[in-house]
Amino acid sequence: MGKTADLTAVQKAIIDTLKQEGKTQKEISERIGCSQSAVSRHLSGKSVGRKKCGRKRCTTRRGDRTLRKIVEKDRFQTLGDLRNQWTESGVETSRATVYRRVQEMGYRCRIPQVKPLLNQKQRQKRLTWATEKQHWTIAQWSKVLFSDESKFCMSFGNQGARVWRKTGEREMPKCLKSSVKYPQSVMVWGAMSTAVNAASYQEILEHFMLPSAEKLYGDEDFIFQHDLAPAHSAKTTGKWFTDHGITVLNWPANSPDLNPIENLWDIVKRKLRDARPNTLDELKTAIEASWASITPQQCHRLIASMPRRIEAVISGKGFPTKY
C-alpha cells in the first residue's frame, strides 16, 4: 500500500471526488490502491511529503554565495585554490564538497577557448581591414592562397590551465585564454624545420609555394596570404614577392582567427592525438598522413566561412568573436 507521500495529484483528486460521492475511507483506499491511513491523512489535511534523508548540508547559503564570488573573481583557479580561499573565508570543507557546490552553481571545468591578445591599435586595424573586405565574395576569397606555420610537439596531453564556466559562456572575455605568438619554435610549413628566417622562408616559397600555386591556379592570378611574422615581413621577402610578380594580401597583425588554415591545423593536431608518435620521423609521417586526409570539401567550407569571419570582426568592433 502506498504511503501518504506517494499519492499522486491524480490519486488525491480521485480521493476528493469519491469522498464527495459518500464513499468510505476503506472503499476509497481499495478503489485507488493505497493505505486507508493515507486516505485519512489526505482528507484531514495532514498529508505531507517525506522527511529528507541523508546527511545534513554542511554549508550555508551565505557560504555558498562567498564561493560564487571566489569563482567569479578568477575563473582559472584550480579546485585546490578555490578550497583554500573558501577556507580562509571561514568555510572549512573537503575538495569534493567544493566541486559539488560549483557544479550546483552551473560551473563546469573546461579547456578555455584561446583568442589572440589584442591592443586597441590592433583591434582598430582589424576592424578597418574587415570593413574593406566586407563585400568580398566567396569567389574572390577562393583566389587567395592562405598560408601559415604551426607548432607541433611530441606530446599532446598537456592542454594547460582549465576554466570554470557555465553553458553559453565559451566566448565570455573572462573565460578566454589569451594567445601570444612566439616565432622561435619548431614549425611546419610543408616541411619540418627548427626555425624559419627570411632566407629559409624564401626557399620554402620557391620550392613549395610556387609549385603548389601553379598546380592550384595554373596561369590565373592569385593572391598570397601570410601573417606578419618577422620572416614574412622582412624587406628581402617583400622583394622576393615583387620579383616574382605575386600579389600579397594585406593582413592585420595577431589575427589567426581570420585565417581558415588554422582550422586545418586543428584538424591535423586532433588526429595526431590518436596517432601518438614516439619519434620525429613518426611525427612527420603522422602529420603528412593527417594533412593528406583533409578533403577538398573541408577546404571549400572553410573558404566559404570568410564572409562570416569578416562580419564577426565588424560586429565585435575588432575583437575576435564566434563566427
N, C-alpha and C positions, 0 to 999 in steps of 0.2 A: 504494500500500500504506500502511496506517495505521501510525503510529509507536506506540511503547510508551505514550506519554501519551494517545493517542487511544483505547486499549482501554476498552470499557465494562465494567461489572460483569458483564453477561451474557456478553460475549466471554471474559472471564477465567474465568468458571465453566465455559464450554464447553471452553476450553483444558485446564483441570484434569481435566475428565471424559474428554476424548479421550486425554489422556496416560495416565490410569489404564487406558484400554482398549488401550494399547500402540501408539497411533498415533505416527508420527514427527513431528518439528517441521515438516518440509516439508508433510506431509499435513494437519497441523493448520492451518498458515498458509493453505493453499489452501482448506481447508474453511470457515474463518471470514472469509477475505478480508483478511488483514493480512500484514505482512512476517514472514519467518522469524526475523529478529533480534528483533522484538517478542515473538514466542512464546518465544524463548530467554531474553530478559531477564525475562519474567514468571516462567518456570519456575525461573530461577536466583535469583529474589528481588531482582533489581536494578532492577525496574521502578519508576521514579519519575516524578513529574509534570514538566512542562516548567519550565525556569527562568523566573522572572519577567522580563519585558522592560520597557523604558521607563525613564524617569528615576528615580533613587533618591529616596525620600520625603525631603523637605527639613526635616521637623520630627520631633521625637521624641515618644514617648508622654507624657513629662513635660511637654514644651512644650505639647502638646495639652490636658493637664489644666489647665495655667495659663490657657489661653484659655477653657476652660469656666468657670473661676472668674470671669474677667473678664466674660463674658457674663451669668452669674448675678447678679453684683453690680448690674448695671443693664441691664435688658432693652431700654431705649430708646436705647442708644448707636448711632451710625452706624458703618458699616463702617470709616471713617477713624479714628474713636475707638478701635475695637477693635484696629486695626492699631497705632496709636500706643502704646497700653498694653501690647500684646504685645511691641512693640519695646523698651519701657522695661524689660520683664522679662527681656530678653536674647535674644528670638527675632526676628530680622530676616527679613522675608519680604514678598511682594507682597500687594496687596489681593485679587487673585484667589485666592491660597492661603488667606487668611483666610476668604474666602467659602466655599471648598470645605470647609475644616475645620468651620465652623459648620453647614454643610449635612450633613456626615457625622455630626455630633453630634445631628442631628434638628431643629435650629432652622430656622425659616422666617421671612422678613421679612414681616410682616403689618400691616395697619391695625388699631390697637388698638380693642377694644371700649370704648365710652365709658359710664361709670357716674357717677351723681351722687356728689359728695363729701359724706359724712355724718359728723356728730359723734355722740357717744354719746347725747346727748339726742334728736337727730333719729331715730336708729335705734330708740330705745325708743318714741317716739311712733308711728313706722311700725308697729312690732310690735303696739302697743296697738290702733291703728286696724285693722290686718289681722285681729286676733283678734275685734274687734267685728263685722267684716264677713264673718267666716269662713263663716257659714251663709246668706249671701245667695244667692238663686237667680239663674239667668240671666234669669228673668222680672223680678226686681227690678232687676237691672243694666240691663235694657232700658228702664227708666223714667228712667234717668239721661241727661241731655243733656251729653256731655263737650265741653269747650271748651279752646282753647289758642291762644297766639300762636306763630308760628315765624319765624325769621330767614331771609330769602332774599337771596342775593348774586348779582351778575352773573357771578362766576367760581366754578366748581365743581371746579376741577382740584386745588387745594392741600388735601390732607386731613391735613396736619400730620405729626408725627413717627410713625415706624413702630416696631414692637416685634418683638424676636426671641422666638419662642415655638414650642413643639412641638405636635404633634397632641394635642388634648384639653386644652390649657392656655388656651383662649379666655377662660374666666371666672376664671382664677387672679388673685388680687388684684395681684400684682406685674406682671401683663401688662395691667392695665386702665388706661385714661386717665381721670382724674377730670374731671368737667364742673362748671363753675361758672357760674351764671346771671347775666347782665348785662342788666337791664331796658332800658337806654338803647341801643336799636339799631333798625334797620329791621325792622318786624314785619308779619305778615299775620294778620288776623282777619277774614276775609271781605271785606277792603278793604285798600288799600295805605296805610301811614302811616309817618311818621318817628319817632313816639313815641306811647305810649298812657299818658295820665294819667287821673286819676279821672273828670274831666268827659268827655273823649273816649271813655273806655271805656263810660260810661253811655249815651252817644249811640249807640255801636255796639250795645249791648244793646237799646236802644229800637228801632233801625231794622233790625237784622239778626237778633238772637237771638229777640226776641218773635215776629216773623213766622215764623221757622223752627220755633219750638216749637209755634206754633198749627197749622202745616202738618203737623208730625210727630205731635203728640199730641191735637190738637183740643181738646175740653173736659176731657180727662182730666188728672189731676195728673201732674206730672213733677218730677224733682229736677235742679237745675242744678249742674254741676261746673266749678270753675275752681281754679287754683293760688293760692298766697299771694303773688303779685306785688304790689308796692305799690299799683297802681291797683285791684287786686281787693279788697284788704283794707282800703281806705280806709273811714272811717266813713260818708261820703256814699254810697259804693257799697252798703254794708250796708243803709243806709236805703232806697235805691232798690229793693232786693230785697224789703224788708219792705213798702214801699208798694204793690208790685205783687203781693204775696202769693205769692212764689216761694220754695220751699224750696231752700236751698243745701247741697250735700253737704260735710260737714267733710272737710278734705283735709290729709294730712301734708306738712310742708314738704320741698322739694327731692326730689320723688318723681315725676319724669317717666316713670320705668319702669312706674309703675302706671297711667298714662293711655293707653288704647288709641289715642287720636287721634295720639299720637306716631308710631305705625306708619303712619298715613295720611300724615303729613308726610314720612316717609321714602320712601314710595312716590312722592309728588309730586316730591321732590328727585331721586330716581333718574331719573325721566322727564325732568326738566329738564336733566340732564347730556347727554342726547341732543339736546335742543332747541337748546342753545347760544344763548340770546337775546343780542342786542347792545345793545338799548336797554331803558329801563324799561317802555315800552309793550309791547315784545315779551315782556319778563319777566312782566308782568301777564297778558298773553294766554296765555302758556305755563302759568302757574300755574292759571288758570281752566280751561284745557283738560285739564290733568293731573288736577285735582280732580274735574272732571266725568266723567272716565274711570273713577273708582273705583266699583265695583259694590256694590249692596246686600248681596250675599253676602259680600264682603270685610268690610263693616261688621259683619255678623252674626257672622262668625267672630271678629273682634276683641272684640266684646262678650262672646262666649262664653268668651273667654280669661280673663276677670276672676277666676273662682274659682281658676284655676291661678296667676295673679299673686299672689293673696292667700296661697295655700299656699306659694309660693316665698318670700315675705317672712317668713312664720312659720318655715319650715324654716331660713332664713338668719338668723334672730334679728334681723330688721330690716335686714340688708344686702340690696342689690339682687342677685338671683340669676337664673339662667336658668330660665324657666318653660315 
